[in-house]
């Protein structure tokens, strides 16, 4: 197991004693943004199959498995697919800006 890639680490290495899991929170936000922008099925296919030059010619999924920060992966996906800047923070952020 490669401890540097984030895969194969024990739960204790990634989870605080109170059960909060920082990576899971970031990952869940990533998937929410993907689903909001591309739809659940289309987004999953893009993450799995779309090769991103900015991530070293890897897919978003490969970059996540290698432990790359999900924020960087999200922005690389947005850049590659020409997602407008005003949509990069998801639906909730747009609503906050209006109010």
C-alpha atoms as one frame of an Amber mdcrd trajectory, in Angstrom:
protein
   0.000   0.000   0.000   1.254   3.473  -0.881   0.634   5.776   2.067   1.312
   8.810  -0.106  -1.641   8.294  -2.416  -4.414   8.362   0.158  -5.606   4.892
  -0.765  -5.106   2.141   1.768  -4.653   4.347   4.814  -6.391   3.117   7.917
  -9.522   4.924   9.067  -7.670   6.100  12.176  -5.161   8.012  10.061  -7.886
   9.961   8.294 -10.618  10.361  10.890 -10.623  12.465  14.037 -11.821  10.765
  17.234 -15.191  12.541  17.042 -15.889  10.836  13.687 -15.468  13.895  11.453
 -13.623  13.022   8.254 -12.037  15.983   6.445 -11.402  14.258   3.122 -14.943
  12.876   2.984 -16.338  16.371   3.444 -14.222  17.723   0.605 -15.017  14.715
  -1.576 -18.742  15.086  -0.927 -18.602  18.755  -1.907 -16.754  17.798  -5.090
 -19.430  15.265  -6.029 -22.195  17.766  -5.272 -20.557  20.298  -7.607 -20.081
  17.637 -10.309 -23.698  16.489 -10.035 -25.040  20.059 -10.062 -23.029  21.072
 -13.115 -23.047  17.917 -15.256 -25.819  15.727 -13.826 -25.231  12.599 -11.788
 -24.677  10.129 -14.633 -22.882  12.536 -16.975 -20.712  13.876 -14.199 -19.630
  10.414 -13.069 -18.711   9.538 -16.647 -16.653  12.735 -17.017 -14.797  12.135
 -13.756 -14.075   8.546 -14.791 -13.214   9.075 -18.481 -12.247  12.686 -19.306
  -8.446  13.049 -19.417  -7.188  16.363 -18.062  -3.909  17.856 -19.249  -3.705
  20.021 -16.123  -3.661  16.867 -13.996  -0.797  15.224 -15.849  -2.960  13.527
 -18.480  -5.005  11.751 -15.834  -8.721  11.575 -15.312 -10.243  13.311 -12.293
 -10.812   9.877 -10.770  -7.155   8.913 -11.209  -6.071  12.211  -9.660  -8.383
  11.664  -6.680  -7.023   8.165  -6.191  -3.500   9.620  -6.265  -4.427  12.009
  -3.457  -4.560  15.262  -5.416  -6.590  17.991  -3.690 -10.183  17.789  -4.889
 -10.336  21.580  -5.195  -7.558  21.472  -7.820  -9.287  18.584  -9.582 -12.595
  20.463  -9.688 -10.998  23.589 -11.159  -9.055  21.534 -13.726 -12.321  19.877
 -14.779 -14.042  23.279 -15.003 -11.200  24.768 -17.052 -11.143  21.825 -19.432
 -14.903  21.901 -19.972 -15.267  25.715 -20.081 -17.532  25.943 -17.052 -18.243
  29.664 -16.538 -16.657  31.151 -13.404 -20.041  32.086 -11.952 -21.038  28.392
 -11.881 -17.850  26.977 -10.362 -19.009  27.289  -6.749 -22.330  25.529  -7.211
 -25.955  26.530  -6.889 -25.828  27.652  -3.252 -23.046  30.147  -3.903 -25.067
  31.852  -6.672 -28.014  32.188  -4.308 -25.774  33.728  -1.618 -24.488  36.325
  -4.082 -28.037  37.444  -4.975 -29.195  37.841  -1.382
